[in-house]
């Protein structure tokens, strides 16, 4: 990979030896009526017979070697009116982008002899009538996207490279955060129309992108740099040529298969978080390759490691009869672990750092033949930190005395900075002894993150009728999380002790995907039969080596660390996902005898996936805690040492032994397989001048299996879904005016459970003392989607749209909490409905004084409800007879709002942008019985950035993110009182980035 990068870099730099004083012109040619790209259109620069371009399958053209200055262009295609473009300015060494649309030739309104033909145009003789415009009148790149949206078959929203550059957006995640009805969680994961990741799919150039987080369907969208993206398009209504597994939206990231021009861009970013810089973060020794997001083996369990029947008890019994061989074998096994201290120390916070490099070029051999490549690499290192956080888990209190009062919500396990809520608070007031060095109450968490990714892409066009692309990308990330909580576990203590928990979790994720695709047009049928095919091979892994959980209990009465209150564990977990996908589409457009256009499209998809999940668990035993509080504290902070055999006394047949480990039988391992087969047919028919219908259906077969691999002798409960569905879709587009549409659409889609949700395993989460339990009886969710949209495109890059939507869900999946375990379940039915409003405006149309100022906002108001399952409802109505049988849909926000204001100052070449985003509360966990459900509360964000372009290819961006520093909070509310399930603040982030184009 490195050698390929070096070769292409040399080619890019070497190819800069173009004609001195020359530039280029590039762009797309599309139909003004359908928005579809036009291939085989010719673009001429008048006065320069060698300067011409032929559009390819996607309507792209490239003209190189154009002398610097002002030029006139002619764009010609058989069956379309000739277009003349004046005042096209070309700058030395730069490539000018010019997107145009051609109007179909109307034979009824023109003389036959003036009809455009494929005559001799090589000599630049243009006697035909032409529509004459200036370059300044033509649409920008984003305006062209709006036109594509206006003519598209599905309800969609789009953001192009132009807007990404204007808003200073660095990656696809930031771009999607500005799309109507869309919000981004954790800076990576997209939520559309308030629906969670289960109802969203993500594609890269039409190919499904596997998730780098194998426990959810969400794709880490921050791994795709904006420099490589042509557009980000979100489809919100279903058409049969799309995968059926979405309801909220389907995101398609479209890369630039051929760069507009030769480019080499590098950038460096430095930043700081207000919670990090100058603060003491928790730290623990790691491995030598953590900076690469790869453990170097420090945390790994030896491949040949096996305790077998070697335990401390057996070693101790053997030692009593003079046999120390078992103790020595156990000591050897224990020594193979990394046994450095598990207790975190303090470390000064450091600034965040990031860098990226992207390069690409294209080469032309003949008029229609071209080769292009792009490479990118992105690296980010950051730290996050917070103190005074809260984590709370609750249980039912006394029904006979406390029901209906806040006291009914009893603490189960709570880490809060407020000591007054604890049962042991009277001991604190009385001045009870606490060991020196004990940290303050509440939750402190420090996370060290490394994220890097690379993308390599080559494309080859042998002629304007064929294009082939090969693409490979890899993303590697790691989070080293150190979390400490000090509080109370009320369900197991009697109000006389506090607990200190330490959670050391290193999570390494990787995703790799090799993709190949082709596009071809074959003449002879209709207006040309188009073939699109795609192949992809992907692997996703997650590794959690040596996840350590330590829990200590300090007893106020006896003033010591209670050995009975200690739970010290080590976990080793690894997951591998492999997926192979292939798809094919055939499109046949033609014109009926009536002159109306019709397009037939058929295709299919096959996807095969496999998952392997393996985990091992060990527990510490034989821990001798000193009785002296100071010595006990020192012992804890040096834990687990001493480990293993300390000394042997053969004269007395005794030994001194430190901490030991024993294997814990855990039924957490499972395998999974998923096969998806699909086929579809659809027709896109303009049956009247202003009416268009898109009708079809998709057949989709799901074969999903999970097989537990228990360590104990229990019969595994296999999870199985083997189900086919017909997914019909129909939509109608009525063109009220040339720039105004009314759309109505219906489509049936589905949502699948994840492997983890279906696997009959029970995984323990030690910090919160709760379990995750899979459900092998889960079923597919089927969704009927209804959409209505009015959209108005008054001017270039301006938009006003109002949308109504209604979704009916059968067997929706939600996460429920019952008896200390979170478990997914299906609910019988549910509905989601709402209204969306979108507005974009350049304020210069109102006053020249406002030139450069633009505003945009989108707002979605959403209602949802599901029917509570009968058993859950019965448990609730035991105490609340008139309880409602409905609740909101799991993971659904009740509103989303995005707004941005941009001001471009022409003399300074600088853009100022202020953006705001907020999503309403969403149901996070459903609780069974009368305890209240847990909701994630709104956390509004306000960001500001200044982007400036300098001479000689330099650019800079200054940003302040999360200016409001709103609290991130999940709560449950009962009897008018709010209880914190989780609460923290992430701090404000300041960053300065500098980029250079070569």
Helices and strands as residue ranges (DSSP letters): H 2-14, E 22-31, E 42-45, E 52-54, E 60-67, E 69-76, E 82-90, E 95-97, E 100-102, G 107-109, G 112-114, E 130-134, G 135-137, H 141-151, E 156-160, H 161-166, H 172-176, E 182-185, E 189-192, G 197-199, E 200-204, E 207-208, G 221-223, G 226-228, E 229-235, E 249-255, E 263-273, E 280-283, G 290-292, H 312-319, H 325-335, E 345-348, E 352-364, E 370-396, H 399-402, G 406-408, E 409-415, G 419-421, H 425-429, E 442-463, E 466-487, E 497-522, E 529-555, E 560-561, G 563-565, E 567-591, E 597-621, H 629-637, E 645-649, E 654-657, E 660-664, E 670-688, E 691-708, E 719-737, E 740-751, H 755-758, E 762-765, E 770-773, E 781-792, E 799-818, E 821-842, G 843-845, G 848-850, E 853-867, H 870-877, E 886-887, E 895-905, E 910-919, E 922-927, E 934-936, E 941-949, G 951-953, E 954-961, E 968-974, E 977-984, E 989-997
